Amino acid sequence: MELNKIREDFNMLSTKLVYFDNAATTFKPQIVSNAICDYYLNETANIHRGDYDLSLSVSDKYEETRNKVAEFINSKVNEVVFTSGTTDSINRICFGFARKWLKSNDVILTTVADHASNLLPWFQLSKETGIGIEYIELSDEGAITIENFKKAMHGRVKIVAIAHITNVMGHIAPIKEIAAIAHDFGAIVVIDGAQSVPHIKQM
């Protein structure tokens, strides 16, 4: 597809604007903006809370979207939970599930190259509960290797919290192998997939 055709999908690119901050915030295609506007202008109603036609219609669309997301990320439909974004999702896992599940001598394993959204919640939880924070040593290029991950894993690690693709270095972590090793230790893996989901087929 030629560049001009791609630019037509994004209203903000209708000028000569050149934008390099997509790793932080990406423009929304016009079709997305149109759907959001259509809901607010023509279909505003409570989802799953009304027994009138409009509510049922938007509830059906909501669930249709859940099905499409599940298919897109290769998951079960009941595994898809909508939040306001990746940061909100990580905070919910950290301050909801993890706060109740972790004990004071447990450890969160992460990296120094992770996004603040995947570090700050765990730092706060550590401050509040006394859980430990440890780091996977990175290669000279700033990447996670299986060898270094194996060295970092031990029995007190209960959560591995890392990015699939770092927004800083762009390295792709070997998530499938990492998850298998972590699960052997009984640890849960929390993946920040904000940079990877749109670009890599999920296994």
Legacy VTK file of the C-alpha trace (Angstrom):
# vtk DataFile Version 3.0
C-alpha trace
ASCII
DATASET POLYDATA
POINTS 203 float
0.000 0.000 0.000
1.421 3.367 -0.970
2.286 5.863 1.756
-0.332 8.435 0.747
-3.072 5.800 1.001
-1.978 4.969 4.551
-1.912 8.654 5.485
-5.548 8.985 4.352
-6.576 6.698 7.233
-5.297 9.225 9.788
-6.781 12.706 9.869
-3.749 14.159 11.672
-1.551 13.079 8.770
-3.591 15.020 6.211
-0.919 17.730 6.436
2.841 17.315 5.993
3.168 16.266 9.641
5.906 13.736 10.355
5.363 11.863 13.622
7.911 9.621 15.362
6.318 9.093 18.791
4.137 6.089 17.967
5.847 3.970 20.626
4.254 6.300 23.187
0.967 7.343 21.560
-0.305 6.236 18.172
-2.873 8.046 16.035
-6.226 6.344 15.678
-7.444 5.414 12.175
-10.485 7.326 10.952
-12.631 4.192 11.107
-11.999 4.000 14.873
-12.801 7.668 15.419
-15.966 7.247 13.362
-17.124 4.276 15.446
-16.525 6.139 18.718
-18.347 9.234 17.461
-21.230 7.119 16.196
-21.650 5.575 19.647
-21.685 8.950 21.393
-23.909 10.613 18.792
-26.327 7.830 17.867
-26.030 4.763 20.123
-25.258 5.877 23.673
-26.767 3.366 26.090
-25.772 1.176 29.013
-24.103 -2.077 28.002
-25.380 -5.261 29.710
-27.680 -3.220 31.938
-30.795 -2.507 29.913
-33.563 -4.621 28.393
-34.534 -2.093 25.743
-33.563 -2.331 22.060
-30.759 0.240 22.045
-29.031 -1.279 25.073
-29.318 -4.777 23.605
-27.913 -3.561 20.295
-24.815 -1.955 21.796
-24.353 -4.927 24.140
-24.260 -7.209 21.107
-21.668 -4.976 19.439
-19.619 -4.926 22.643
-19.530 -8.725 22.737
-18.831 -8.889 19.020
-15.782 -6.734 19.680
-14.683 -9.074 22.478
-14.911 -12.003 20.060
-12.824 -10.165 17.471
-10.174 -9.262 20.049
-10.024 -12.875 21.255
-9.551 -14.082 17.700
-6.924 -11.404 17.036
-4.791 -12.269 20.078
-5.504 -16.024 19.864
-7.199 -16.296 23.258
-10.450 -17.595 24.653
-13.317 -15.110 24.655
-13.715 -15.276 28.441
-10.047 -14.295 28.836
-10.618 -10.870 27.261
-11.160 -8.055 29.770
-11.581 -4.480 28.552
-9.736 -1.711 30.412
-8.761 1.819 29.424
-5.329 0.622 28.275
-2.169 -1.283 29.134
-1.245 0.956 32.071
-4.672 0.472 33.634
-4.455 -3.283 33.068
-1.080 -3.576 34.803
-2.317 -1.463 37.722
-5.373 -3.681 38.127
-3.211 -6.815 38.165
-0.733 -5.257 40.583
-3.066 -3.602 43.071
-5.925 -6.064 42.724
-4.804 -9.649 42.213
-1.112 -9.373 43.180
-1.658 -7.371 46.368
-3.860 -10.158 47.760
-1.841 -13.070 46.394
1.760 -12.091 47.180
3.469 -12.469 50.542
6.192 -10.226 51.978
9.089 -12.523 51.052
7.914 -13.015 47.452
9.738 -11.461 44.508
8.703 -9.634 41.330
11.175 -10.185 38.491
11.453 -7.491 35.817
14.131 -5.527 33.906
15.637 -2.060 34.165
14.628 -1.474 30.524
10.911 -1.833 31.123
8.459 1.014 30.673
7.622 3.058 33.764
4.033 1.808 33.530
5.323 -1.704 34.168
7.756 -0.686 36.912
6.137 2.006 39.048
3.138 -0.096 40.187
5.444 -2.881 41.388
7.691 -0.352 43.149
4.644 1.016 44.959
3.426 -2.458 45.871
6.899 -3.300 47.173
6.877 -0.172 49.312
3.460 -1.026 50.732
3.910 -4.768 51.309
7.645 -5.483 51.484
7.766 -7.776 48.441
11.112 -7.833 46.647
11.955 -6.449 43.215
14.732 -8.153 41.270
16.040 -7.652 37.744
16.973 -9.894 34.854
20.461 -9.009 33.673
20.330 -7.694 30.113
22.769 -8.428 27.306
25.250 -5.791 26.132
22.605 -4.810 23.559
19.955 -4.404 26.265
17.991 -7.583 25.449
16.654 -10.405 27.627
18.324 -13.740 26.913
17.051 -17.139 28.023
20.370 -17.803 29.748
20.120 -14.640 31.851
16.462 -15.286 32.591
17.251 -18.768 33.889
19.936 -17.281 36.145
17.432 -14.779 37.569
14.622 -17.264 38.260
14.297 -18.895 41.677
11.597 -20.233 43.965
10.633 -16.904 45.544
9.842 -15.295 42.173
6.067 -15.260 41.961
5.524 -12.760 39.143
7.613 -12.072 36.047
6.601 -8.631 34.722
8.220 -7.679 31.418
7.476 -6.143 28.043
7.182 -8.329 24.963
8.803 -5.577 22.922
10.498 -2.731 24.767
9.482 0.745 23.694
13.003 1.914 24.593
15.291 -0.566 22.822
12.879 -2.359 20.496
14.122 -5.806 21.534
11.691 -8.716 21.309
11.715 -10.931 24.406
11.417 -14.727 23.915
8.095 -14.780 25.736
7.063 -18.355 24.971
10.263 -19.782 26.450
10.217 -17.354 29.379
6.620 -18.278 30.228
7.419 -22.006 30.157
10.366 -21.568 32.540
8.427 -19.249 34.871
5.482 -21.637 35.004
7.827 -24.483 35.979
8.635 -22.395 39.067
4.947 -21.736 39.704
5.296 -18.061 38.766
2.760 -15.944 36.891
3.886 -13.981 33.830
2.558 -10.450 33.270
3.366 -9.249 29.763
3.153 -5.648 28.598
2.067 -6.286 25.029
1.330 -2.689 24.026
4.109 -2.623 21.430
3.796 -6.221 20.221
0.107 -7.088 19.899
-0.510 -4.933 16.790
2.605 -6.266 15.025
3.302 -9.852 16.053
0.960 -12.840 15.817
0.164 -13.967 19.352
0.694 -17.643 20.162
LINES 1 204
203 0 1 2 3 4 5 6 7 8 9 10 11 12 13 14 15 16 17 18 19 20 21 22 23 24 25 26 27 28 29 30 31 32 33 34 35 36 37 38 39 40 41 42 43 44 45 46 47 48 49 50 51 52 53 54 55 56 57 58 59 60 61 62 63 64 65 66 67 68 69 70 71 72 73 74 75 76 77 78 79 80 81 82 83 84 85 86 87 88 89 90 91 92 93 94 95 96 97 98 99 100 101 102 103 104 105 106 107 108 109 110 111 112 113 114 115 116 117 118 119 120 121 122 123 124 125 126 127 128 129 130 131 132 133 134 135 136 137 138 139 140 141 142 143 144 145 146 147 148 149 150 151 152 153 154 155 156 157 158 159 160 161 162 163 164 165 166 167 168 169 170 171 172 173 174 175 176 177 178 179 180 181 182 183 184 185 186 187 188 189 190 191 192 193 194 195 196 197 198 199 200 201 202
